[in-house]
Every structure is written in C-alpha cells, then in structure tokens.
Amino acid sequence: MKQAVLLLVISGVIYAGVNDLLFDAVRGANVSRVKQVLQQKPNINFQDKYGRTALYEAAFRGSREIVSLLIQSGADTNIRTKTGYTALMIAAERGHKEAVKVLIAAKAYVNYKNNQQISAVMLAKFNGHIEIVQLLKAAGAD
C-alpha cells in the first residue's frame, strides 16, 4: 500500500482515501486493481459530488466483470445520481447490453425515471439499442 500511495503522490494525484482509489480503478477498467481495492473495504456505495457510485461508473463504461464484482461486494443497484440516473439507466443509454443483463439479474429496478422523467427503456430506445429495450421489457419495464 505504501508503494501505491507513493506512486499516486509522485504522479501528482491526491486521493482522499480508499473510495477514490476504487473510483480510479473502475474508471481505468482495471479489474485486478478493483479486486485489490475491494479487499480494503471501501464504502461500496460512496457517491461523488454528482451522486455517481463506482457501480454507476462501471455501468457507464460497460464493464460487465466490474459491475458483477461491485454487486457481489454489496453495491446497491438502485442508487440514483443527482440527475436521477441509476447504473441500469446509464448502461441502457450507452448500449452496454452485458452490463444491463448483470444489473437486471441483480434485481435493479427497471422502471425508475430520471429527473427529466425518462426511463431506462426510453433511453435505450432513443439511442437505438433495441436488444436492450427487449431485455428491459422482458424484465418488466413499462
């Protein structure tokens, strides 16, 4: 851990703690680093100033494996950002079918609407992700 902290300070990046390390590992799609950080017991549902969680970030990037790891570690699939988005909504919007499948299997609520009253199924449809629309409807989306 001392080497990791030293490396981060040398590169000019200052981290507030293990939650920031988790976000960084997720944003870099670094599965092995995510596993290492999860061993340090971060607040798995920590939200940044925009309300985003590590799970949201993994869904944004479409990383099925990291989405699964975070859910297995207790990530809440239904936390909403300040704009009302969930991890499922962002994965649907961006066309990340495998991440959507994992989130649905983990019982992510499929009928939330964001602050603009747009649901995951609408986001997928607007962006031409027909297979995701079908997945969401099969899971009970309106």
C-alpha positions in Angstrom: 0.0 0.0 0.0 2.9 2.4 0.8 4.2 2.0 -2.8 0.7 2.7 -4.2 0.4 5.9 -2.2 3.9 7.0 -3.1 3.2 6.4 -6.8 0.0 8.4 -6.6 1.7 11.3 -4.8 4.6 11.3 -7.3 2.1 11.4 -10.2 0.6 14.5 -8.7 -2.7 12.9 -7.9 -4.1 13.3 -4.4 -6.7 10.8 -3.1 -9.0 11.3 -0.2 -9.0 7.6 0.6 -9.9 4.2 -0.5 -13.2 5.3 -2.1 -11.2 7.5 -4.5 -8.9 4.5 -5.3 -12.0 2.4 -6.1 -13.3 5.1 -8.5 -9.9 5.4 -10.1 -9.6 1.6 -10.6 -13.2 1.4 -12.0 -12.7 4.3 -14.4 -9.5 2.7 -15.6 -11.4 -0.6 -16.1 -8.6 -2.3 -14.1 -10.3 -5.5 -12.8 -7.3 -6.7 -10.8 -6.9 -3.2 -9.2 -10.7 -3.2 -8.4 -10.3 -6.5 -6.6 -7.3 -5.2 -4.6 -9.2 -2.1 -3.5 -12.3 -4.1 -2.6 -10.2 -6.0 -0.1 -9.6 -2.7 1.7 -13.3 -2.5 2.3 -14.2 0.9 0.8 -17.7 2.3 1.2 -19.1 0.4 -1.8 -22.0 2.9 -2.2 -20.0 6.1 -1.8 -21.3 8.8 -4.0 -19.2 11.6 -5.6 -20.4 15.2 -5.7 -22.6 14.3 -8.7 -24.1 11.3 -6.9 -22.3 8.7 -9.0 -21.2 5.5 -7.4 -18.4 3.1 -8.5 -21.2 0.8 -9.9 -22.6 3.7 -12.0 -19.1 4.3 -13.3 -18.6 0.6 -14.2 -22.0 0.6 -15.9 -21.1 3.8 -17.8 -18.1 2.0 -19.2 -19.9 -1.2 -19.8 -17.6 -3.4 -17.8 -19.6 -6.5 -17.1 -17.0 -8.0 -14.9 -16.5 -4.9 -12.7 -20.3 -4.4 -12.5 -20.5 -8.0 -11.2 -17.7 -7.6 -8.7 -19.2 -4.5 -7.3 -22.7 -6.1 -6.9 -21.1 -9.2 -5.3 -19.4 -6.8 -2.9 -22.8 -5.3 -1.9 -23.2 -2.4 -4.3 -26.8 -1.0 -4.3 -28.1 -1.2 -7.9 -30.7 1.4 -7.3 -28.8 4.4 -6.1 -29.6 7.5 -8.1 -27.3 10.3 -9.2 -28.3 14.0 -8.7 -29.8 13.9 -12.2 -31.9 10.8 -11.3 -29.9 8.2 -13.2 -29.2 4.7 -12.0 -26.5 2.3 -13.1 -29.0 0.5 -15.2 -30.2 3.7 -16.9 -26.6 4.7 -17.9 -25.8 1.2 -19.2 -29.0 1.1 -21.2 -28.4 4.6 -22.6 -24.9 3.7 -23.7 -25.8 0.3 -25.2 -23.9 -1.9 -22.7 -26.0 -5.0 -23.1 -23.9 -7.3 -20.9 -23.8 -4.8 -18.0 -27.6 -4.4 -18.4 -28.0 -8.1 -18.1 -26.0 -8.3 -14.9 -27.9 -5.4 -13.4 -31.3 -6.9 -14.3 -30.2 -10.2 -12.8 -29.2 -8.4 -9.6 -32.8 -7.0 -9.4 -32.1 -3.4 -10.4 -35.4 -1.6 -10.6 -36.3 -1.2 -14.3 -38.9 1.5 -14.1 -37.1 4.4 -12.4 -37.2 7.7 -14.4 -34.5 10.3 -14.3 -35.2 14.0 -13.4 -36.4 14.5 -16.9 -38.9 11.7 -16.5 -37.1 9.4 -18.9 -36.8 5.7 -18.1 -34.1 3.2 -19.0 -36.2 1.7 -21.7 -36.8 5.1 -23.2 -33.0 5.9 -23.1 -32.2 2.6 -24.8 -34.9 3.2 -27.5 -33.8 6.8 -28.2 -30.3 5.5 -28.8 -31.3 2.6 -31.0 -30.4 -0.2 -28.6 -33.3 -2.4 -29.5 -31.9 -5.6 -27.8 -31.7 -3.7 -24.6 -35.2 -2.4 -24.9 -36.3 -6.1 -25.3 -34.3 -7.1 -22.2 -35.8 -4.3 -20.1 -39.3 -5.1 -21.3 -38.8 -8.8 -20.5 -37.7 -7.7 -17.0 -41.0 -5.8 -16.5 -40.1 -2.3 -17.8 -43.1 -0.2 -18.9 
